[in-house]
Amino acid sequence: MSLGYLSRNMRVLAAQLNPTIGDIEGNTRLVLDALERAREIDADIVVFPELTLLGYPPGDLLLDASFIKALQQKLSVIAPMTKGLMAIVGLPRVNESGIEKPLFNSAAIFQDGKLIGFYDKQLLPTYDVFDERRYFQPGDKISIVKHMGKNVAVTICEDLWQHSGTVGYTNYRIDPVAALQEQEVDLVVNLSASPYCRHKKTQRIQALASSARAVQAPLVLCNQVGANDQLVFDGHSFYLDAQGKLVCMAKGFVQDELFVDLAVRPEPLSMPEEGIEDVYRAIVLGIRDYFEKQGHRKAVLGLSGGIDSAVVACLAAEAIGAKNILALSLPSRFSSDASYTDAEILAERLGVVFKKISIEPMFEAALSTLKPLFAKRPWDVTEENLQARIRGQILMAMTNKFGGLLLTTGNKSEMAMGYMTIYGDMCGALAPLSDVTKTNVYHLARHINREQEIIPQAILQKMPTPELKANESYLDTLPPYEVLDPIIEDYIEKRLSPEEIAEKRKHNLDFVQDLVVRMHRAEFKRRQAPIGIRVTQKAFSKGRYVPVVQRWRGLKG
C-alpha cells in the first residue's frame, strides 16, 4: 500500500459546483469554466460532484430518454477541454445490457483530451431522501486509473459510506472499500452529492476518514453545493490524508474550489464546528436557489409581529434582498397594537416594503354571510380559521397581482402538531422554517441579532399567540415548546417509540401518546403544505413517508 503522500507533485482541484437540475447547457458551462481554471492553477486532476451535468437529485427527469441523450452529447464537448488533465465528471449513462434498470449513476473519466471510460456507482441508496435504485443499476467493479504513474481510485458518494458502518438504514452485500484494500492505491477521489442536515458535516468526514485509513491513501471528496427543492447541499469538499486526518476543506454553502497539492504536508485541521450558523446559511441558500433557479425575484409574506414571521423576513432579506420583499401586516379585531408596532420596527430595520391591510371588513362580511347557516352555534375554531384563510386570500392576491412567491412562516413544531390552518397560514410556495422547531427558531433569531438588534427584543420576549381570539396563548392548545420540541425530535428524527420517549423524558406515557396521535392526525395537512427546506435528518417534506390513513399510531377506529 502507498505511504499516503505522493513523491511527485500531483495537484488536484475539487470543483465544488452549484448545478441547476436539468440545465444541461449551464451545468456544462460550469464544468468547462472549472477546467479552464484548472489549467490556470496548473492542476493535474479535476474532480466534480456526483451527477454534475444534470444536478442532484434529478428524479423522474431520468426517465426522459431525450434528456439522457442530450447529456451524453456533452461528453464530446468536454473531452477536448481536458487536454493535459485528468477530469472526472458525474452523469447518468445508459445501461446497454438492457437488464433491470436502464441507467448507471456514473463518472465519466477523461484523460488528456479523451474519454477513456466510466466508473459506475456500486452502492445505490434507497432510504431517507434517496431513491437511486428506482432509476439506476448498481455497478459491479471498482475503477483504478493510472495517472502520472500513480493509481487513482474513482468512487461515487455512498460507495465509501458502507465501510464506516454509519449508513444505518441498510447493509449492502458488497463493500467497495474492501475491494480497494486489495489493490495498490495512491489516491481516492469521491464524487459526492451529500445533502445537508445538522451534524452531517462531521458525520461525512468521519465516514470517509474510515475509508482513507482502510485503503491507506489520501482522499479528496468533491461535494455538490446549492439547493434543489427541499434539499440543500452544503459543499464543504475536503481532503483527508492517509491516516484519515482532515487536511483542508472548501467553504460551505457557496460555490468554491479546493486545490490540493498532494506533495505538501500541512498541519491537519481540527474538526469544523457545527451549529446554528450552518442552519441559518442552509436556509438562506435554500431560499435563494429556490427563487433564482426558477427565475423569481420577489417574495411576499405576512409579518405578524411574531417570532416566526420575523425570522422568515430576515432570512428572505439575506437570500434575495430586502428591496424584493413585500411584508404585509394583516390585523383583525384580536390583533394587538404591539404586534403591529413590532412588525413595523422590524420592517424598517430590514428595509423591506411594508403595508397594513385590515382583514376586519372581509371577516365581518364572512361572519354575516355564515351566521344564518351556523344556526346560533357558539364561536369556535371555525371563526378562528376564517381569519387565517382571509389572510391567505389577501397574501395570495398580492402575489398574483404584483408577482413573486409567497413564503409561509410555520415552523416544525406547528407542522408536527397540526397547529396551522390549511388554506390559511399554510398558503405559500416555500416554507423556510418547516424543519425548524420553535426552540430553534428562537436560536435563529438570536443568531440574527448577534451583532446588532434586528428583531426587536419585544418579539423575542412575548408569549407566542396566533391572535385569533381574545386573550389567546399557544398554551391553550399545546404544551410548552421546551417540553414539546424534544418529543418531536425524539419521535420524528430519532424514531423512538412513545414508551421510549416517556422513559427518556420522564413524562406520563398517556401524555406522550396523545402528542404522537396528534402528529399523525396532522399528516393530511402536511401533504398539502408547501415544500420546506430540510435541515434535520427527518424533515416532513422530504424523506419521511407515512400514510395519512393508518391505525398504528394514528387514528383509532
N, C-alpha and C positions, 0 to 999 in steps of 0.2 A: 504494500500500500504506500501511497505518497506520504511524505512528511507534512504536507499541507501547504507549503509555500513554494511557489514555482521558482526555479533557478533563473529563468529568463523573465524579462519584464513583460508580462501579459496584462493588458488593460481591458477592463470590462465596463461597459456602460449599461446600466439598467434604466431603460426609458419608461418612466412611470407616467403613463398617458391617461387622459380622460376621454375615452371614446364615447360617441353617441350611438346608441343601438340603431343599426340599420343604415347609418350614414357611411356607406362604403367609400365614397369619394373623400369625405372629410377625414375619416379614420386612416385611409391610405396616405393622405397628405401628412397626417401626424407621424406616420411611420417614415415617410421619405424625409421629412424635416429632421427627425431624430437620427437617421442615417447620415445626413449631411453634417449634423452636429458631431457625430462620432468621428468623422474624418477630421474635423477642425481640432478636436482634442486628442487625436491620434489614438483612438480606441482600437482594439483588435476584435472584440466580441460585443455585439449589441443584443440585449435580451429585452423582449417586450412582454406585456401581460398576456394572460390567457385569453383566447378568442379576440385578439387585438382588433382584427379587421371588422368585426361586427359589433363588439361590445357585449358585456355580460350583465345579466342573463338575457339571451335573445328570445326565449320562449318559443312559441309556435311559428315565428318567422323562419325557424329551421325547417319547417315543413314546406316552405315555398321553394320549389326546385329552381325557379329563375333567380331567386335571391342567392342560392348557393352557387349557381353558375357564374353570376356576376362577381362573387367573392373570389372564385377560383381564377378568374381572368386577371385579377390584380397581382397574382404571383409573377406574371411575366413583366409587369410594370416595376415591381420591387426588385426582381433579380439583378438587373444590370446596375442598380444603385448600391449593391453590396460588394462591388469590386474592391478587393483589398481587405474585406471584412468577413467575419462570420456573423450572421444575423439569424435570430430565432424568433419567428412571428407566429402568434396564435391565430387559428382559424378552423372552421369545420371543413372536413373533406369527405367526399363520397366513399362509402364502403362498397368497393367494386365487387365484393364476393356475393352481394345480394342476400346474405344470410343474416337474419334477425334485423337489427337496427340499420337504418340507411346511411348513417354518418359516423365519423370518428371526431372526437374532440382532439384536435391535432396541433402540432407545432411544425411549421414549415422551416426547414433548415437550409440556409443559403451559405455558400462559401465562395468567396472570390468571384462574385457575379453570376453564380449558377445555383439553381435549386438542386440540392444533392439528395434530398429525401425528406421523410416525415417521421415524427415521433407521435404515436397515438396514446392518449391518456389511458392508463390502465384501471385506475380506481375512480369510479363514477359515482359521486354522492347522490343519493336519493333519500334525503331526510332534511328536516328543518326547512330551510329556504331553498334547498336544491332539488332539482328534478332531472338530472342529466340522463338517467337511464331511460327516460321517456323518448330520448332522441338518439342517443349515442350507443355505439357498440364498443365495449372495452378493447383497448389494445392488448396485445399478448406478449410483448417483448420490450426489453429495455433498449435504450439508444445511447451509444457512446461514440462520439465523433472525435477523430484525431484532428487537432488544430495546433499549429506551431509546435508540433512534436509532443503535445500533451493530450491526455484523454479527458474530453468534456462530456459529462453525463447530462442529458436533457430530460427534465421531468416537468410535469404539469400539476400544480396545486396539490390536490388530495393525495397524489402519489407518495408524498413524503409524510403524510399525517398518520397513516396506519401504524408505522413502526414505533411512534411515540406512545401509542396507547391512549391518545386523547380524543379519538373520534367519538366514542361513547354511544352512538346510535347503531353502529353496525360493526361487524367483524369480517373484513374481506378475506377471501380464500387465499389471496396472494399478497405479498409484501415486496414492492419494487425495491425498497431499500435493501432488503436481504439479498436480492439478486445482485445489486450493485456492490455489496460487500465482497462478492466473489470475483470482482473484476479490479483491474488497476485503474483507479480514478484519480485524476488530478484536480478536477473542479466539477462541482454540481451546480447547474443552473435550474431555476424553477420559475416557470411562467405561472402567474397566480391571478385569480380574481377572488380574493378573500374578503367578504363583506365585513363591515364594521359592526361590532356591538361592544358594549362595555367589557373591558378586560381582554378583548380579542387580541390586541397588540402583543401583550405579554404571552398569551397562550400560543400565538403564532410563532413567536421567537423560540419559546421553549420546545415546541413540537419539532421545528426544523433543526434546532440545536441537537436534538437527539439523533436526527438523521446524519448531520455533519459528523458527529462523533462516531457513529456506526460505520460510515464509509471512510472516515479518517481523511476527509478532503474539505477544503473550504467550499462555501456555498453562497451563491448570490440569488436572492429572490427578488423578482420584479412584480410588484403588485399593482393592479389597476387602481386608479383613483377616480373619484366622481360619483355622482348619484344617478341611478336609473330606477325610476318609480320609487318603490319603498326602500330599496337597498342603497346604502351609502358605502362606498369603497374608500378606505382611508389612506391608501398608498402605504407609506412607511416601509418602502422597499429597504432591504438590508443585506449586509454582508457579514457572514459568520466565518471565523477561522476553523481550522480542522478540529479544534477542541470544543467547538460549539459556542465560542465566546463572541458576543456582539462587537464588531469592529467599527462599523459605520452604518448610518441609517439616513434615508431620504426624508424630506419633510412630509408631514401628514396633511391630508385634506386639500392639497394643491398639486397641480401637475409639476413634476420635478424630475431631475435626473440624478442617479447615483453613479459616480465614477470611482472605480476601484482599481488600484494598481496592486496586483497580487504579489509583487515582489517587495512591497513596503510592509513593514511590521509595526503598525501604530498600536498604541495602548488600547486595550478593549474598553468599550463604553459600559457604563452602568445601565441597568435595566431602565427603560424610559418610564416616566410617571404616567399614570392613567387616572383621570378624574373628571370633574365637571367641565373643564375646559375642552376636553375631547368631545363630550356630549354636545356642548354649545357649537363647536366647529362642525360637527357632523350634521346637526340640524340646519345650520346656515348653508352648508354645502347642499343639503337635500333640497332646501327651498330654491336656492339659486339655480341649480341644474334643472329642477322641475320646470321652472319658468323659462330659462334661457334655451333649453333644448327643445322646447315647444314653440319658441318664438314669442312668448308673452313677456310683457314689460311691467304691467301694473297689477297691484293687488288691492283688494277691498277686505276690510274686517270690521267687526263690531268691537268697539272699545268701551267696555262697560264700567271701567274703574276698578275691576277686579284683577287678581294676580295673573290669571291665565292669559287674558287678552293683552295685558301689559307686556308679558314676556313674548308672546307671539309678535306683537308690534315691534319689539326691539330686535328679535331675530330676523323678521322680514326687512326691517330697515337696513340691517347689516348685509342681508343677502342681495337685495335688489335696489337699494337706495331709498331713503326716506321720501324723496320727491315723487316716487312712484306708488305711494301708498295713500289710499283714501280710508280714513278711520271714521266710523260713524258712532255717535252716541245716540242710543235709541231708548230714551226713558219712558217709563209708564208711571201710573199713579203711585206705584210702590217703590220707585227709584228715589234714592236719597240725593239731596243736593251735593253731598260729599262725593258720591260716586262720579257725578258729572265733573266736579271740580278736579278730582284726582285724574280723570281721563284727560281733561283739558290741559293740565300741567304736563302730563307725560307727552301728549301730542306736541306741545310747544317745545319741550326739550328735545324731542326726536326730530322735529321739523317735518312731520307728516301733515298732509291735508286733513283737517278735522271739521266735521259738520255734525250738527244736532238736529235730529228728526224725532219728534214726539210720536210714539205709537198710539197715544191715547185716543185720537179720533177713530182710527181703524179698530181699536179694541172695543170702544164703546159701540160702534156700528155692529161688530160681530156679536157682542152681548145682546144687543137689541134684537138682532135677527134670530138668534138662537133661543131667546127667552121663552117664547111660546112653545118651542119644541122640547125644552128641558122640563116642562111640567112641574115647576116650582121645586125642582131638586136642589139640594144645597150646593154651595160653592165647593169645588174640589179640584183635583189635578187637571180637570178639563179646562177650566178657566186659566189655570197657570200655563198650561201648554199653548193655549191660544196666543198668549203674549210672545212666547218663544217663536211660534210659527209666523206671526206677523213680522217679527224682526227678521226671520229668514226670508220672507217675501220681499221686504224692503232691500235687504242686502243683495239678494239675487237680482232684483230690478236694477239696482245701481250698477252691478257688474254687466248686465245686459246692455244697459243704455250707454255706459261710458267705457266699457271694455275692461279686460283684466280677469283675474281669477279670485274667487272668494276663499279666504283662509278661515277654516273653522278653528275654534280655540279650546276645544275639550281636551282633557288630559287622560292618562291611562286609568287613573282611579275612577273617574266618572265613566269611562268606556267600560271598565270591568263591571261596574255595578248597575249599568243602565241608567245612570244619573244624568241623562241628557234627553232632549226631546227630538224624536225622529221627525224629519221635515221641518225642524225648527232650528235650534242651535247646532244641529248636526249638518245643516246645509253647508256645502263647500266643495272645493276641488281638491284641497290638500289639508291634512290635519297634522301640523308640525309637532304637536305635543301628545299625540295619541299613544306614544310608547314611553311617556314620561309621567311617573306618578306625581301626585300633588306634592309630596315631600320634596321630590327632585325639581319640581317647578320652582319652589322656593330657593333651592340651591342655585338654580339657573339665574333667578332674579338677583341673588346676592353676588353672583359672579358678574352679572351685567353691571352692578353697582360697585364693583371692586375698586375702581379708580375715582369715580365721581357718581353722585346720585343722579341716575337717570329715571329709575322707577321711584316715585315718591314713597317715603317711608310709611305714609298712611296706608298705602296699598298693601305693603308687606305686613302691617300690624293689624289690619281689620279682619274680623271674622268672615270667612267666605260665605256668601249668600247669593242665590240667583235673583233675589228681589222680585219674586213673582207673587208674593202675598205679604201681608203686614207682619212685621216682626219675625221674619223668616231667617233660619240658620240651617246650614247643611247638616247640623247635628239632629235636626228634626227627622232626617231620613237615613243618615249614615253614622257609623261610629267615628270617633276622632281619626284623622288621617294617620297620626302616628301609630294607631292600632291597626287601621285598615291596610295601609300600604305594605307592611311586612307580610301580611296574609296573602295579599295579591301576588307579591313577588314569590312567596313560597309555593303557591298553588299554580300560577301560570308559568313562571320562569324555571322554578326548581322541580316542579311536578310532584310535590309532596301531597300526600293524602290528607283529608281533614283530620284524621286521627293523629297523623304525624305533626301536623301544624299545631293542633291543640296541645299536644305534649311539649313541643318545642317552645311555643309562645306562652304557655301556661294559661290558656283560655279554656272556657267551657266548650265541650265538643259541639253541643247544640248551636252555640253562637257561631262557631266556625262553619258548621254545615249549612246554616242559614245563609251565610255570606256566599258560600260556594254555589248553592242553588240559585241565588240571585245573579251570580256571574253567568250561569248557564241560561237563565231566563232572558238575559240581555243579548244573547247570541244573534237573535233575529235583527236587532237594531244594528249590531256591528256589521252584519252582512250588507247593510245599506249605507254604511258610513263612507265618507271619502277615504282614500288611501292615506296612510300615515307613514311617517319616516321611522324606520326601525333603528333603535339604539340599544336594545337589550336582546338577550338570547331568544326570547319569545315575545314577539310583537303580535298584536291582534290582527294586523292587516297583512302579515306575511309570515309563513312558516308555522301557523297554527291552524289546523283543520279539524273542527269539531262540529258534528251535526247540530242543526237547530232543533230538530225533533229527536229526542232521545230520553231515556229514563234511567240512566245510570246515576248521574249526579245532577240531573236537571229536573224537569217537570215530573211530578208523580201522578199516577192515574187515580 
